[in-house]
């Protein structure tokens, strides 16, 4: 599973760099920071969710989705919106 997750994350990062180069825009340091923290939280959520399900702890798995997954999605959406609004304004 982690090989596939690593390939997907690598493809997304490569696609981001390709898009940045093609459209000639850059990201501010705080946009990188928020995006990386969101991505790390999302990967941690995925790992803990499936680990809890393997141990037959479905309530713990659900709590990981709520406690770690929701902030991860919020941070990723916040980072995306900050970049989109800055590019649209320019």
Secondary structure, DSSP 8 states (H G I E B T S, - for coil): -HHHHHHHHHHHHHHHHHHHHHHT----HHHHHHHHHHHHHHHHHHHHHHHHHHTT-HHHHHHHIIIIIHHHHHHHHHHHHHHHHHHHH-
